[in-house]
Every structure is written in structure tokens, then in C-alpha cells.
Amino acid sequence: MSFSGNTQAILLLNTYFSKPERGAAKPLTPTEWGRFALWLKDQKLSPAQLLQKNFSELLAGWQDKNITFDRIKALLERGNAMALALEKWQRAGVWVITRSDECYPKRLKARLGTLAPPVFFGVGNKDLLNQGGLAVVGSRNASPVDLVFTDAIGAKSASNGICIVSGGARGVDETSMLGAVNAEGTSIGVMADSLLKAAMAKKWRSHLASNNLVLISPFYPEAGFNAGNAMARNKYVYCMADGALIVHSGTKGGTWNGALENLKKDWVPLWVKPTEDRAAGNEDIVNQGAHWCHNSIDKMVVADLFIKQPSQVPTLDLWGAEEPSASQDKGSESYSSVATVSSEIRGSQPSLLEQKAEHKEQHLESLYAFFLKHLQPLCKTPIASDDISQSLGLHKSQVKEWLIRAVEDGVLVKKTQPVRYQWNNPG
């Protein structure tokens, strides 16, 4: 694949092509690029013109203490590194889009303006990037109860033709996306790291091949985990969706900060799952302006999560949304709290305590089924209960209880000396 001069210049100025080296010029941040791109536009210059030999003359009027001439020059001189990296990434199926490409996420551009990433790397179906959908976010170390709920949200969204937008991280993100694509729905994953590795991962490969999935990242495709990148990625998840649902949040960290940023910027309606976890930040997020969602998957209407004021049809055209006006009176919006969930959403809904009692048995059965689903690949060969507990991140006592039941149900075979468990494959 060949790239235009503009794309080449944008890549050179904004992207790493290998692990950062000490003392090397750092690519521009989205904020810096936005500033520089506006100046180029004012000067009636295109990025491609910076690849000419006389580019120093073109920048004669440019002055910025952070984006110096020497920094720009050093970045533009990385042509060989760019060519080698792009060839490697393309062999793995990774493509590149910039803001000028037709498939670039329009919601993102409308909501973030010049702060939208100048470059996205990706794998999978580009056509999904402008599909919108429901952003599902939450903790990496979510409880089994929350993961069952998350998987069901993904599947229900799929059955309603609604795309899941998430961050691809372990826990809620990954579970929501797999819940959607395993139910033959679609999903967008905005990765903070390891895009190249994800492109070849078994869990995503078949869905990428079937065009039900797209994974994108504004970061170097071989980048490892970086907390700053993970934080920065959150806004892109929200801004590519039409509504957002938080399954579980702490009182700090990426999920928490992303929620507060969305509430502050008013990008999309934000809903929160009720939780029994007293240490969770879910209630605090609702108190700051989000809504409680229904605690029952069966009674939840996913499309309602796109509506800011549950009693009204929104006036915002979500399919051609412009950046929200700064003069919008956010205070007039009818955000819900625990005590003021609107009657339209509540209807005949039982209280939270009644819901918990009503669905307790259902949750236990769902959790057991979820446990068996993830247990099967672990038990192809005999494995100890402690190793199962560690692999699945579950309490030993709960694992022991479910293992006893699985043996009684004939799902597992219990071996002795030492005690281990193996999946029962009757011949």
C-alpha cells in the first residue's frame, strides 16, 4: 500500500516507529499537532510540502518553544524507519488512517475537534468506525457477577443491532466485546497498547476475518502498556459511541477519570450499573450526573441508554452530531440519582433490594455457567483447584464449591494423589 505525501508527513510528525530512544525527538502530541496543523492551514501549506528540500523556508514564520524547528526536522528525517515499520505492520494486516480519510470516525472528529488523533492504526472492518453504538467500560478486575452482566449486555446489544465500543482491556472491556461478536454482533475496540499482538490473538482472529470487529489505536502498534496512554484512550471510547454504560468503577483510575471527563464534556449520556460493592465508585459517579441503569438485563432496553433525558426523545441528531455547544445549560438536564430515577425508566420496576432477591438464583446459575465456560480450556489436562482459582481470579472457597458441583454433574472427573480435576470427555 502506498501513502500520500500528506499521510507520510503526518505519520512522521506524530508516530513512533520503534521503542522510544533516550534523547530522540518525541512525536507531537494531539494537542501539539492540532496547534501546528492550524498554523499550516493558515499559511496555506499542506503537510506534504514539509517533505520538500526547502521546508526550512516554509517554516520561517513558525515559532513555538515546544515544537521547535530542530524537533520537526528530526521527526521528518525518519523516513527509513517509517518504511520498515509500515512494511512490517502491513504484513500483519495493520492499516493506517488519518483525519482526512473518509472512514475516520466522524463522531470523534466532531466532539474533539483539533484534539482528535491525527493517526489511527487498525485491523479489521473500517466500515464499523462510523457505526456508533454503546460504550461499555469498567474495571479490569471485575467480579464474576459483573462479568456475567457485561457478557449479557454485549449479547443483547448484538441482538438489537447495536455495536459495542470498548477499550479491549482485560475484564469488562474484553468481555463486552466478546459478548457482542460471539452473538454475531459487531464491536469497536480502541486499544491503548499492543495492537499488533491483538491483531494475531486467537480470541479476535475469527471475528476480524468475519468483518464483525475492528481494533484501532492512536498509539504505536507495538507499544506496551502505559498508564498515560490508557487514560488518554478513554475519551476516544466515549466519543465514538452514542451512549455509555459503566459496569463497575473504582474511586480512582481509568474508568473513574474517564467517567468524570465525559460528564464534564457532556459527550454522551452516561449510565451506571447498580452494585453491592461498597468500595465501588458507581454511586459517586451517579451523584455527579450519571444515571442508574436497570439492574435486570431482561428488562433493560439498550437503545434507551442513548437518551439523556429518559422522559423525552433527544433533540440531538446522534448520527450527524456536532460538537456540543459550550453554551448548553447542562444544569437543566434531568440527570438521575438513586432517589430520583425517572418514572419512565422505573415504571413497574421493583426496588433494588427486590431485584437482588428476585435474581439471586438466576445470577448464581449464570455464574456457574460462566465458570464452566472458562473452566473447560483449563481442564483439558488434570489441574489442581488452587491453579484454577489463580487462573480465573476467583476465591478458593467458591471454586471448591463449584468443582464439587461440576463433579456431581458429570462435567469434571476428579483424580486423586494428588487431587486434580479434568474435563470429562466421554468417548
Number of C-alpha atoms within 10 A of each C-alpha: 7 6 10 9 15 17 21 18 20 22 24 23 25 23 21 24 22 13 10 12 9 7 6 10 16 18 22 22 15 17 14 16 21 18 15 18 18 13 15 18 11 9 13 8 15 14 17 15 15 22 18 9 8 10 13 15 9 14 16 9 9 14 11 10 6 9 17 11 16 11 16 19 16 15 22 20 13 15 16 9 13 19 12 11 16 16 12 13 19 13 9 14 13 20 17 20 21 19 19 11 10 11 14 20 24 22 27 26 21 17 23 19 13 18 16 23 23 26 22 22 20 25 26 23 19 20 15 20 24 18 21 24 26 29 29 29 33 29 23 16 13 17 16 20 14 21 25 21 24 32 22 19 26 29 25 21 25 22 14 12 15 21 28 32 35 31 29 25 20 13 19 29 26 22 24 32 32 25 26 29 25 16 16 16 24 29 36 31 25 26 27 27 26 16 28 22 13 18 22 15 11 9 12 19 14 14 21 19 13 12 17 22 29 24 29 27 25 27 22 22 27 17 19 15 12 10 13 10 17 20 17 15 22 23 21 26 24 32 26 28 28 25 26 28 26 25 26 26 28 18 15 11 13 21 23 23 18 22 29 16 15 19 18 12 16 20 24 24 24 30 28 27 21 21 19 8 12 8 11 18 19 27 21 15 24 21 15 15 23 27 30 27 24 21 19 17 14 10 10 15 15 20 15 15 24 22 20 24 18 19 12 9 11 12 8 12 8 16 12 10 16 17 16 15 8 9 6 10 8 14 8 7 11 17 23 21 18 13 7 12 18 18 11 12 17 13 9 8 15 11 10 15 8 11 14 17 10 13 13 12 11 11 16 13 12 16 19 17 14 16 18 18 11 13 18 15 11 18 18 13 11 16 18 15 17 15 13 22 16 12 12 14 14 15 12 15 12 10 20 15 10 17 23 12 14 19 16 12 10 13 17 23 18 20 13 7 5 8 11 19 23 21 22 16 10 6 3
